[in-house]
Amino acid sequence: MNTKLGTLLVLATLGGTAAAEDDATRPGLAVESVSRRGVAQDFLVLPSGGELTGQMRFVTAEPVFGDEPLRFSDLALFGLAARWSLFRKLEISGQVDFLAKQPSFTDEKPWQSVGLGLRSPLGRRAALAISGAGGHLIDHAGMWTKTGITLQWRKPIARVLTFDVAGGIDGVGITAPSSTSAFITEVAVSTSALFREPSGHWGSWIGIGYAIPVTSRGTDPTTGLAVDPQPRLDLRVGTVLSLVREWDLFAEFAVVDRGDLGDPSTRLPILDGGFDQRQVILGVTRHITGKKQRRHDDDEVLELSRR
């Protein structure tokens, strides 16, 4: 692997599809986006209306391929996400990520990835999500694809504390024209502690995610090496502020694990969670609520504040 390709691999794998990025409770490569207001107001599926979110992801990494580490603000990805509640029983979401900042010696595509997700409640304290995503390989013709299914469950412990547990299966494929391909399947589980202010204006979370590869086959077309995925362990810490109906502000720090520094076969040439990374995420969400829904939403927030 040449130095430029290796450096690009470090850079590009440090972004993400909503994935990892909009879900506070599960490990990397997650696509389905979870409303962060759901931490402050204790819901798993958006009860009504919609959300538009913009976020900037700053990424740092160790100098695995190049001679210099990737420092804060060397690489930044800008993500746009939207979700909408249908009949209070189904939430549809989507996200697209753009490369807002990259070093002068790289030439990656401005558009990086896109993802879609569906989420449905299973009672009040559980939800089932199905997701899919795709994006460019790093400095190579071809693409990666990802599909997943996740079951999420929350258990209130106290008025201000909830435990969140999620588990599921992810499948990641890597393909290139007239070249080799690879596919990896992982079983992932995560657990988080969610803290909230009783009136629903503030929330925070701290959680870990663990993923184990169950099947892998094929060869990475960017390196010519057989894929050799390893167990992954992630950490996420974040907070959300919801002082008014229409707007949320949020921040998150994440440590995303993928592979070993000295073994390229354990990494993936993709944008979302393909390499060890540290992320600082800052964002804002605009909530969209119809006039007929506003009174109902106010009643729900008031009910939450009395619990």
N, C-alpha and C positions, 0 to 999 in steps of 0.2 A: 504494500500500500504506500503510495507516495505521500509526501508531507502535506500537500495541499488537500488531497482527498481526506486524509486523516483529520486535518484541522476542520474541514467542512463537516465531517461526521460529528465532531465534538459540538460544533456550533449548531447544526440543524437539529440534532436530537434533543436540544435543550428547550425546545418549545413544546407545545402540546395542543391537542385537540380537546377541547372542552373537557376534554377529558379530564384529564387529571386536574385540569384547571378548574372546572366549575363544580366538582363534586368534593365536598369537604369530608367525605366519609369513606372513600375507597382508594386503592392504589392507582398508579399511573395507567395510561391508556384508556381510562374511562372516558366515554363519550357523552352519555346522557348527562344533562346539566341539571343540577339540583338547585332550587331556589335558596339562596343564602338567607333570605328573610324567613324561610321555614325554620331556621335555628332560633331566631328571635321570637317567632310567633308559633312555634311548635306545630308544623305541618310537613308532611312528606311529599304531597302532590299539591300543586298550585290550586287553591280552591276556586278561583274565578279570575277572569281578566287575563292579562298577559304581562310580560316583562321584556324590556330591551336592555342589554348589558354591554358595556364597553370596558375592556380591561387591558392594562399593559403588564406584560410579564418580563421581568428582568432576570437574566440567567447567568449563573457563574459555574465554573467547572475547573477541575484540575487539568494540568497540561498532559493529557494522556497521549496524544499524537504529536502535537506541536511542542515547541520549546517554552511557550508562555501560557500561563493560565488564562482562562476566560474571566475577565474581571467585570465588576458591576457596570452596567450600561454599555458593554461591548456588543451585546446581543439583546435585542428586545423584540418581542412579538406582540402585536396588537390583535385582540380577538373581539369579534362582534357575535353576540348570542341573543337568541330570542326564544321565548316559550309562551305557550298559550294553553289555557284550560278549556277543555271541551266537555260540557255537560257535567262537570265536577267529577267525572269518572275516568277521564283520560287527559293526559298532558302531553303535548307534542313540543319538541325542542329542536333547535338547530344552531350550529355555530360554524363560523369560518375564521381562519387565522391568517394574518398577513405578517411578513417580515418587515418590521418597522425600522430596524437598525441592525447592521451587520458590519464586520470589519472590512476595510478597503480591499483586502486580498481575497475576498470571497465573492461569489457571483451566483447566489441562490435565487430562486424565483420569488417574486414578491408575494404571490399567493402560495400558501403552504399546505393547508388541509381544510377539510370540511367534514362535519359530522351531523347525524340526525339521531333522535331518540324518542321513544314512547314510554310513558310511565303511567301506571294505573294503580289505584289504591286497592289493598286487600284488607278491608276493615279500616279502623282508625289508625292502627299502629304498624301497619305493614304496607309495602308497595312492591310491585314487580316492574322491572324496566328492561326494555330491549333497545339495543343501540347498534349503530353502524357508522363507519368513518373511512376516509381514504385520503391519501396525500402523495406527494412526490418522494422518490428516493433521493438520497443525497449525492449530488454531483454525478448522477447516473440516470439514463433513461429507464423508465419503469415507475411502478407505484407500489404503495403498501395499502392494504385494506384491513379493517378490523371489525369484528362483530362480537357482541356480547349479550349475556342475559344475567340479570342481577336481582336478587331478592333482598329487600332491606326491611329491618324491624327496629322499632324504638320502644324503650321501656322507661317510663318516668320513674325516677328515684326520689326526687324531692320537688318542691315547687319550682326550683331554679336549676335543677339538674336532670338530664336525660341521658341514658346510654343508647348508643346507636350501633347496630351490628348489621353488616352487609356481606353477602357471599354470592359468588357467581362463577361463570366460565367465560373466558375470552379466547377468541381465535384470531391470530395475526398472520396474514399472508404477505409475502414479498415476491413480486413478479417483475420481469424485465423482458422486452422484446428480444426474441432469438437468443435467449440466455437461460440460465438456471433459475429456479424458484425455490422458495422455502415456506414452511408453514409451522406455526407453534400454537399449541393449546395450553392454557394455564387455568388452574383453579385459584381464585383469589378470595380472600376474606379480610375484612377490616373491622375495627372497633374504635369508637370515639366516645368521648365525654363531651356533651353539649351543655353549655351554660347559658341561661337567659334571664333577663330582667323581667319580672312578672308582667309588666304592662306591655311587653312586646316591642320595646324600642331598641334593645341591644341584645346581642348574642355573641358567643364565642365557642370555639371548638379546639380540641386537641385529640389527635387520633393516629393510629398506626395501621398500616396495611401490609399483608403478607400474601405472596403469590408463589405457587409451586407449579413448574412445568410438568405436564402429564404426557404430552406427545410432542415430538419435533421430528421434522424430516426435511431434506433438501439442502441446497447450498445457497448461501448469500451471494447474489450476482455481483455485488460491489466489491467483495473480497475474494471470492472463489473458495471460501471455507464453509464446511458443513456447520450449520447452526448448532449451538450447544448452550441452550438457555439454562440459567441458574435460578435458585430461589431468590426472591426479592423482598426487601423490607423497607417500607416508606414511613415518613413522618410528616404530619401536617399540623400547623397551628394557625388559627385565624380568628378574625372578629368582624362583625357587621354592625352598623349603626343605622337604625331606621327611625329617625325622629319625626318624619312626616310621611303622609300616605304615598306620595308619588316617588320618593327618592330613597335609595340606600347607598351607603358608602361602605366598602369592605377592603380588607387587607389580609394577606395570607403569606406565610413562609412555609415552603415545602422542601423536603429532602427526598428525592426520587432515586431509587436504586435500580440499576440495570447492568448486570455483568461485572467483569473484573477488569482492572486497568490494563493488565498485561496480556489479555486474551481477547482479540477481536471477535472470535467466534461466539462469545457470550453476549455480545451487543447486537443491536439491530440498527440498520441504516435508515431510520425513520425519524420523523419529527417528534412524535409523542412517546416519551419514556424510553427511548432507545439507548440511553447512556446515563451514567451517574450525573446528577445535576442538582443544583440548589436554585430555587426559584423564589423571587419576591414578587407578589402579585398585588396590584392596586387597581381598583375598579369602582364603577358607579352603575347603578341600576335604576332605570325609569319604569315605574309601574303604570300600566294602562288599565283603567277601570271604567266601565260604562256607567252612566248616571243611575240606572236602575240597580246597579250592583253596589253602589257606594254605601247606601244605608245598610245593606246586609253585611258588608265588610266591616263597617263601624261596629255593628252589633257583635260580630265575631271577635274583634279586638277587645271590646269591652268585656266579653265573656272570658277571654283568656286572662285579662288583667285581674279578674276576680278569683281565679283559681289559686 
